[in-house]
Amino acid sequence: MTDVTAEPGAETKPGQPAIFFDGQSSRRRQVMLTLGDALDIAEPNDGQAGGAVTRWAYDEIRRADSPAGILRLTATSAPPLARLEIRDAAFGADLVARCLRLDEHLTTGRGVAKIVGWSLAAAISIVCVVLFGVPLAADRLAPLVPKPIERRIGDASEVQVKTIFGRSTCSDPAGQAAFSKLVNRLRDAAGLDDDSMTAGVLPSSVPNAFALPGGKVFVLNALLEKAEGPDEIAGILAHELGHLKHHDNMRGLIYNGGTSFLIGLLFGDVTGSSAVIFASRSLVEASYSREAETNADTFAIDIMHKLGRSPKPAAELMFRITGKEGGSGFTILASHPLTEDRLARMTKEDRPASGPPLLTDKEWQALKGICGSGKI
């Protein structure tokens, strides 16, 4: 004698209508379902189950996303896009009772925890790469960039800089001669190659100075106007030479540009978008790390001592500017974050002059007027 209570839905009539998609075509098929030892899916034949279509074992049936009022199912043994849609709630309840693994594929609390765990691990990995991997790569790669490539980047950056501050450098003959004399003395003391450095003064009301890749250094005329002596400008130029000597600008480019710049470097796109972005953001506003600034200060102190001059005047100039204009936007503060500690350090390194003046009074006045007497 058969126990009808042993099978859920044993009293359900065979031939329950449903919609079936076989996963191999887009055809919508009307089928009849029968609950037996497995779910039989068949084509209708005069209202009864007809030709067999397929058969799904109950432990293979899984729930699929569906709108309210429809039970949508799939099977692990069926094609991935195969779907069965059942609208009869009673029949659906009988079928669900037989499918003990219906929701096995859905995310459980343990699954959510696993996903969250992997997400956190990925986030931590990204943070570690940004904080440690990229800076390490920048430190290692910056000195290895070939000089021709570095010069090409510098040339492209210079175009952008001159677009912002002026199409050409100031070129008063006497002022240019004085500036060249000052730069040459600093360059020789720094041990930089004769053909690896160029310098110029740009007309601008912004008191600043910055270095570009390829040995390019620019002083903005407003900085000259605020300076009270050649030692002040010399110390700032020596600081910029320190950034060049330590490859700080290339290191910043690799660090800020990251993977996109490295790919561009490999494929030759070093005068296109990468250099433009670098010139307009990283270079003009050259924001170096605290370590890079400290090292550049040390370099400037050593150069000024080699020349028998004090590094203190440069610190006093920067402090004068930041003290008066630190909150007024883009000034030297943007690229040389001066603190009282820096001024204190330069003061500690102050020594009586033991070398000749870097410029004569006449040369200094000529340098001050390198951009002409007109207001910028």
Sequence and secondary structure as in RCSB ss.txt:
>XXXX:A:sequence
MTDVTAEPGAETKPGQPAIFFDGQSSRRRQVMLTLGDALDIAEPNDGQAGGAVTRWAYDEIRRADSPAGILRLTA
TSAPPLARLEIRDAAFGADLVARCLRLDEHLTTGRGVAKIVGWSLAAAISIVCVVLFGVPLAADRLAPLVPKPIE
RRIGDASEVQVKTIFGRSTCSDPAGQAAFSKLVNRLRDAAGLDDDSMTAGVLPSSVPNAFALPGGKVFVLNALLE
KAEGPDEIAGILAHELGHLKHHDNMRGLIYNGGTSFLIGLLFGDVTGSSAVIFASRSLVEASYSREAETNADTFA
IDIMHKLGRSPKPAAELMFRITGKEGGSGFTILASHPLTEDRLARMTKEDRPASGPPLLTDKEWQALKGICGSGK
I
>XXXX:A:secstr
   GGGSTTTTS S EEEEEE SSS   EEEEEEESSSEEEEEEETTEEEEEEEEE GGGEEE    TT EEEEE
TTS TT EEEE  HHHHHHHHHH TTTTTTS  HHHHHHHHHHHHHHHHHHHHIIIIIHHHHHHHHGGGS HHHH
HHHHHHHHHHHHHHH SS    HHHHHHHHHHHHHHHHHHT  GGG EEEEE  SS  EEEETTTEEEEEHHHHH
H SSHHHHHHHHHHHHHHHHTTHHHHHHHHHHHHHHHHHHHHT SSSHHHHHIIIIIITT    HHHHHHHHHHH
HHHHHHTT  SHHHHHHHHHHHHHHTTSSSSGGGTS   HHHHHHHHHT     S  SS HHHHHHHHTTT SS 
 
